[in-house]
Amino acid sequence: MTARAMLPRFFFLSLVLCCAALVRVAIGPVGTDEGVRLVMGVPSADIAQLRVLSVVSAALVGAALGLSGLALQVLMRNPLASPFVLGISSGAGFGVACVLVLGALGVFSSRIFFGEAIGAILGAACTLGIVARLGRTTDGEDTTALLLAGVILGSMFSAGTMLLEHLVPHGLRGDLLSWMAGRLPEIPNRAQLATLAVVTVLAWIVLARVSKALDVSMLSDDEARSSGVALHALRRKLFWTGGVLAGVAVAYAGPIGFVGLVGPHIARRLLGPHHGLLVPGSALAGALLLVSADAVRQVFDLGSGRLPVGVVTALAGGPAFLWLLRRGSGR
Amino acid sequence: MTDPLLDATQLSMRYGATVALHPIDLSVGVGEFVAIVGVNGCGKSTLLRALAEVLPAAGKSGAVRLHGASYSSRDAARLRAFVPQRPELAAEFTARAVVGLGRFASTPSTDAVERALHAVGLHGKGDRLVTTLSGGERQRVALARALAQLDGAERPILLLDEPFAGIDPAEVARVVTALRAVAARGAVLCSLHDPGLARCIAHRALVLREGRVVADGPAANILVPTVLTKAYGHAMEESKSWIIPSLLPEPAPFR
């Protein structure tokens, strides 16, 4: 099917995202005489405003992760690549934890989002660079080496983050722990949200402008180069776009797994392989996944508050990853 | 020979301590169909990749000029196309979509895509996913992509690394007709494992051995048992029992 023929599917995806957003705004805990109950209905203006902000923050983080996943999958020429699977989220998390510890030690006067974002981006870029180096062979990328390197580095950075957790004061430790599980702020900070929005939109524009070159880069390197694609410059763009998006998303909401992996796959199945539609499609699918996960987590209260959204995405995304792995190996 | 379409000066390549290609000077003019032959690992693919300017910068030296000038990679893509020995595809595109990718550096053209699919005999399979095609059909899709890339070029240069791998004889004849049409307007250089087929379709032959050109001249004079015996390090002989596809007459060369 041509890209034009896929447009109705694109609008369908947008419509489903709008429905999920409406459900998320309508659903939420309300305090009553018998305790906190889950209520679905039209909320008051104040509550609706807060929930709309929550939906916007979930949609932006999801879109950033979806775009990051797509950029990394094209960069690595591997559909199993994603910020979480390749350990980039953990690396970014370690970067944020370093900034938090430095803040607690008085190196920074206060916790600032930009410090966390820069720590996250540096952590993401370092991890991506090491994984890409370890996964490269003379014949190109070795999928197994790539994934193993990502898993091992991810574990190492997670362990490093846990180590740093013991160095921060008790008050900050709880914050760090819930952030490590992947959490969307209950009351989003508008300045942070605006930064996330600007970075996501800029990355979207960067990827959309090279969408035709991304299509050609699906050929072998020699064919793509001889077709006129400046492959080195394209890959540098993908590297930084994927790393910065993952870094900013992790700085804002912690390492949320599987959205970056599954989002582009949903877009590919619905919209086909052309990046002209895949770029906005991956952003939409990522946003849909995280807004839906945020709505689902409202339903579960295990007595100690709502689940972090990262737990929901991991529980749903893990089986999806295994299915993709099985499908990829032709079984 | 009139003004050269493709000019290579002191082209060489080394991978670490291994020299894949010793310095080579090569000039190809309008209307030439050049076959590159030699044993496995003699440098055929490296020479073609060097001429296509797709080799990694490390270890590479020399210069390639097209139509007497140097071009950016995007501008060069309108004049020169390359098909590697093993074309790859990391996405689920249809054959028509892959052929369309050849128009990246030029104006998109549905007609050019259809002409290219027709030239390689895949006009009825344009909507099939490439992953569902046979190896030979995939090879023809890659050739069609290169033909679409050069559609509209006044004097195209086509570089092909083992273009007939996996293609059945009847389709080889069809593809040769398409390549001869390109060579009539510009130039075609292709590596071939079969010196007999090379002698049938090429005007000129280059014989490589250990990264050096050991013979260069008219295919009828070069691709003979005495020269090939030295090049392959194995006794070669003429045979009348070898069957090759009958080919259409050559089109008139470009004027």
HADDOCK unambig.tbl for C-alpha pairs under 7 A between the chains (distance, minus, plus):
assign (segid A and resid 77 and name CA) (segid B and resid 90 and name CA) 6.60 0.50 0.50
assign (segid A and resid 216 and name CA) (segid B and resid 101 and name CA) 5.84 0.50 0.50
assign (segid A and resid 218 and name CA) (segid B and resid 89 and name CA) 5.54 0.50 0.50
assign (segid A and resid 218 and name CA) (segid B and resid 90 and name CA) 4.95 0.50 0.50
assign (segid A and resid 218 and name CA) (segid B and resid 91 and name CA) 6.07 0.50 0.50
assign (segid A and resid 219 and name CA) (segid B and resid 88 and name CA) 5.32 0.50 0.50
assign (segid A and resid 219 and name CA) (segid B and resid 89 and name CA) 4.63 0.50 0.50
assign (segid A and resid 219 and name CA) (segid B and resid 90 and name CA) 6.50 0.50 0.50
assign (segid A and resid 220 and name CA) (segid B and resid 87 and name CA) 6.10 0.50 0.50
assign (segid A and resid 220 and name CA) (segid B and resid 88 and name CA) 4.83 0.50 0.50
assign (segid A and resid 220 and name CA) (segid B and resid 89 and name CA) 6.48 0.50 0.50
assign (segid A and resid 222 and name CA) (segid B and resid 54 and name CA) 5.66 0.50 0.50
assign (segid A and resid 222 and name CA) (segid B and resid 84 and name CA) 6.95 0.50 0.50
assign (segid A and resid 223 and name CA) (segid B and resid 82 and name CA) 6.54 0.50 0.50
assign (segid A and resid 223 and name CA) (segid B and resid 83 and name CA) 6.46 0.50 0.50
assign (segid A and resid 225 and name CA) (segid B and resid 54 and name CA) 6.25 0.50 0.50
assign (segid A and resid 226 and name CA) (segid B and resid 52 and name CA) 6.56 0.50 0.50
assign (segid A and resid 226 and name CA) (segid B and resid 54 and name CA) 6.71 0.50 0.50
assign (segid A and resid 226 and name CA) (segid B and resid 77 and name CA) 5.94 0.50 0.50
assign (segid A and resid 226 and name CA) (segid B and resid 81 and name CA) 6.04 0.50 0.50
assign (segid A and resid 226 and name CA) (segid B and resid 82 and name CA) 6.03 0.50 0.50
assign (segid A and resid 227 and name CA) (segid B and resid 77 and name CA) 5.26 0.50 0.50
assign (segid A and resid 227 and name CA) (segid B and resid 81 and name CA) 6.82 0.50 0.50
assign (segid A and resid 227 and name CA) (segid B and resid 102 and name CA) 6.21 0.50 0.50
assign (segid A and resid 227 and name CA) (segid B and resid 104 and name CA) 6.55 0.50 0.50
assign (segid A and resid 227 and name CA) (segid B and resid 105 and name CA) 6.68 0.50 0.50
assign (segid A and resid 228 and name CA) (segid B and resid 73 and name CA) 5.09 0.50 0.50
assign (segid A and resid 228 and name CA) (segid B and resid 74 and name CA) 4.03 0.50 0.50
assign (segid A and resid 228 and name CA) (segid B and resid 77 and name CA) 5.13 0.50 0.50
assign (segid A and resid 228 and name CA) (segid B and resid 105 and name CA) 5.82 0.50 0.50
assign (segid A and resid 229 and name CA) (segid B and resid 74 and name CA) 6.82 0.50 0.50
assign (segid A and resid 273 and name CA) (segid B and resid 91 and name CA) 6.23 0.50 0.50
assign (segid A and resid 273 and name CA) (segid B and resid 92 and name CA) 6.10 0.50 0.50
assign (segid A and resid 273 and name CA) (segid B and resid 93 and name CA) 6.44 0.50 0.50
